[in-house]
Amino acid sequence: MKNPFRYFKNSPEIIRLAVMMYVRYPLSLRQVEDLLHERGIDVSYETVRVWWNRFGPIFTAEIRKTRATSLHNTPQ
């Protein structure tokens, strides 16, 4: 599988943090931008929107796969 982060200058950890903040909490894109700025990460809300559109489905699939695996492996 090719690296989906290869054309982005920010690290995958920063991209994942921004997307998960937007998805997990009831925040606007501009609020995510502000929170990242407080952490010293300078990105625009439009960048967060592009990341969400590009990586949101990838992260969602990973979460669903992890949850499905953990549900099947729990003792009953």
C-alpha positions as CSV (number, residue, x, y, z in Angstrom):
1,M,0.0,0.0,0.0
2,K,1.3,3.4,-0.9
3,N,1.9,6.0,1.8
4,P,-1.2,8.3,1.8
5,F,0.8,11.1,3.5
6,R,3.6,11.3,0.9
7,Y,2.6,14.7,-0.6
8,F,1.9,16.5,2.7
9,K,4.6,18.5,4.5
10,N,3.1,17.9,8.0
11,S,3.7,14.7,9.9
12,P,1.1,12.0,9.9
13,E,0.7,12.5,13.7
14,I,-0.3,16.1,13.2
15,I,-2.8,15.3,10.4
16,R,-4.3,12.5,12.5
17,L,-4.6,14.8,15.6
18,A,-6.4,17.5,13.5
19,V,-8.8,15.1,11.9
20,M,-9.6,13.3,15.1
21,M,-10.2,16.6,16.9
22,Y,-12.7,17.6,14.2
23,V,-14.4,14.3,14.1
24,R,-14.4,13.3,17.8
25,Y,-15.5,16.6,19.4
26,P,-18.2,19.2,18.3
27,L,-15.6,21.6,17.0
28,S,-15.7,23.8,13.9
29,L,-12.7,23.8,11.5
30,R,-11.7,27.2,12.8
31,Q,-11.8,26.0,16.4
32,V,-9.5,23.1,15.4
33,E,-7.2,25.6,13.7
34,D,-7.1,27.7,16.9
35,L,-6.4,24.6,19.1
36,L,-3.6,23.5,16.9
37,H,-2.2,27.1,16.9
38,E,-2.1,27.0,20.7
39,R,0.0,23.8,20.4
40,G,2.4,25.6,18.0
41,I,1.1,24.0,14.8
42,D,0.3,26.7,12.2
43,V,-2.2,25.4,9.7
44,S,-5.3,27.0,8.3
45,Y,-8.9,25.7,8.7
46,E,-8.9,25.0,4.9
47,T,-5.9,22.7,5.4
48,V,-7.8,20.9,8.2
49,R,-10.8,20.6,5.8
50,V,-8.6,19.1,3.1
51,W,-7.1,16.6,5.6
52,W,-10.6,15.7,6.8
53,N,-11.8,15.0,3.3
54,R,-8.7,13.0,2.3
55,F,-8.0,11.1,5.5
56,G,-11.3,10.9,7.3
57,P,-12.5,7.8,5.5
58,I,-9.1,6.1,6.0
59,F,-9.2,6.8,9.8
60,T,-12.8,5.7,10.0
61,A,-12.0,2.4,8.4
62,E,-9.1,1.8,10.8
63,I,-11.3,2.6,13.8
64,R,-14.1,0.3,12.6
65,K,-11.6,-2.5,11.9
66,T,-10.1,-2.2,15.4
67,R,-13.5,-2.1,17.0
68,A,-14.7,-5.2,15.1
69,T,-11.5,-7.1,16.0
70,S,-11.8,-6.2,19.7
71,L,-15.5,-7.2,19.8
72,H,-14.7,-10.6,18.3
73,N,-11.9,-11.2,20.7
74,T,-13.6,-10.4,24.0
75,P,-14.4,-13.4,26.2
76,Q,-18.1,-14.1,26.9
